[in-house]
Amino acid sequence: MKAELISIGDEILIGQIVNTNSVFLAKQLNGIGLEIVQITAISDKKSIIINALDEARKRADIIILTGGLGPTKDDLTKQTLCEYFNDQLVKNEIVLLHIENIFKKYVNTPISEMNRAQANLPSKATLLHNKYGTAAGMWFLDQGQIFISLPGIPYEMKALIQDEVLPKIKKRFVLPAIYHKTILTYGLGESVIAERIEKWEDSLPKDIKLAYLPSIGRVRLRLSTTGAHMATIKKAVDIQVKKVIPLIQDIYYGTEEDKPIEVLIGEKLIEKKQTLSCAESCTGGAIAMRLTANSGASEYFSGSAVTYSPSSKTKLLGVPKYLMDQNGVVSLVVAEAMALGAQKKYGTDFAVATTGNAGPSKGDQNQDIGTVCVAIATPEKLESFKFNMGNNRIRVINKTVNQVFEILFRALLNS
């Protein structure tokens, strides 16, 4: 069973917003056994929407549109669907009552006729109730194919998918099981990994596919398969995972379906009843942001000192000025002093520190662009590492954060 996703809105095309809806939809639909054959973003213009629908129905059994259902004149999806299915808009009293209740309870401004008009739906559409908003979802059956139109507001769309769309699809179709398992590795490039696991990869069953997914500082190895029964295909993939882990044990950090590395770090700290702090210069708080994005982080994470200037390193962390004068701000000894300073300041078991030149200009730094020094203070020892992370500022920062997590996780495993 094949599905296609169409996102409607100029705000996507001009880069004003990121199309996160398609990411969510693809995961949800793939999770119940649908194959996503194409994802398209288009302008909110009648001719373009119709053309996209014509093309999509050549490829897919289920076509899902998001966006273009607002109350203003630039939202044309409903009118276009009426034209496409030779239909007309009719007032849906259930939706109208829902809209009026929303305005009574949550909106300070009076309801307008434009808002009431959102209750006008194509007569051939099956209503998908949007409990959080005024734009109803719609389900069409045409020539054996299903067309679904959903609002573009993410939390409204997600609720409609969970409460309305997925149950209806699962009730209507017998779908195959699809299973993905993604192995997380840190510290080696995909070509090196491919050489290591070449014999294992060549021996994979034909129905299990391997994909290399490289990103900054890490490579994900995704195993995918389909079959009639989830338990059977899951067991087949898990057998292959157990075979490959010994080949990459030194760079293996778990599976993506389980938890990201920063969550694994938190769990290790909780398990050991230990705490962590950071001293960040070139990463500017990015390490702390990743850690605190997870609920319960306060149980093990005490804080981060973002000491971007040399003077703040001295004032907040006690880094001696002469160390920076003699060795430069970007140096192993300064990174070590920062880690020790954070460990003392926050009274934590572990502390990590970063100092580097992320670019794009060298400025008054004594090190080349991309040079980064990372230090970690543990209950047993102090270590530091020097890297060259390239010459793109954002890439340098992100690679450094990933490298810090790799170093920290290793230290926790060996502590």
C-alpha positions, 0 to 999 in steps of 0.5 A: 500500500503506497501513500503520498504526502502533499504539503500546501503553503508558500511559507514552506517554499520560501523557507519561512517554516520547516516542513516538520509535518511531513516528517511526522506523517511519514513516520506514523504512516510507515509505522502502520505499514504504508510505503511513502512514495513521494513527499511534495511541497507546493504553492497554495494555488488551485492549478498547482494543487490540482496538478499535484493531485493528478500526479499523486494518484498515478503513484499512490493509494492514499494521498494526504494533503496538509495546509490551506484550510484556514479562514482567509482568502489565500486558503484554497484547498477546500474550494480546489477539492470541490472542483477536483471531485465535482462537488460543492460546499455545504454547511456542516452543523456539527463543525459550526457548533464546534467553531462557535464553542471554541470562540466562546471558550478561548477567543477574545474577539467575536466570531466572524462570518469568515470563521463560520465559513470554515464549517462549509465542507465538500458534501462528498467528504467524510468529516474528520473531527478536529478537536483542537481547531476550527479547520475540519479534516476531510476524507474522500474516497474516489475511484478506489483511492483515498484523499485526506485533507488536514490542517497544517497547524502541527498539533491539530494535524497530529491529533487528527492523525492519531485519533481519526486517520490511522484508526480508519486506515487500519480498519479499512486495509490489511497492511504489511508489517514494516520494521526499522532498526537504526544503530548509532555509531560515533567517531568513524566515517561511513567508508571506514565502517563499511570496510569493517562490516563488509562481510556481514553486510554481504551476508544479510538476507535479501529481504533486509536492507542496510542504509548508511546515514551519515551526519555530523560526528556520527553514522547511523546504520538502518536495517529495514524489512517488511513481512506479514508478521511483526514478531517474525521480521523483528526477530530477523533484524535483531539477529543481524544487529547482534551479529554486527555489534561486535564488529563496531563495539568501540563506536556503538552507542545503542539504537536510535529507536531506543534513545539518543546518546544524551538520554543514555548519558542521563540514565548512566548518571542516574544509575551511578547516582552521579552528576554533571556540569559543563563549561562551554566556550565555542559551543555557547550552551549547545551541550546544555541545551541538548541535555536539558531538552530531556525531562528529568535532567535536573536529577543529574545535570547541575548547570553550564557556565557559558564563558565565551570571553577570556575574562569570564573564564577567569571570573566564573571558572577560576582559569588563571589568566597566565595560562591563557596568555602563555598557551592561548585560549584554545589550548588543552591546558585551558580546556582542562582548567575550565573542566576543573573549574566547572567541577568545583563550581557546581560540585559535580562528579563529572564536568566537560569543557569546550574551547575552540575557534569556530570561525568564520574568521581567525580573529585574535585566536592562536589556533586555526579555524576549526581547532577545538579542545575538549576536556573531561574531569571525572572522579578519577582523572582529567583528560583533554583532546584536540580536534580539527572540526573543519571550517564551517561554524555551525558544523564545528559547533555541532561536531564538537557537541557530538564529540563531547557526548561521545567522550562523556559516554565512554567515560561513564562506561569505563568509570 
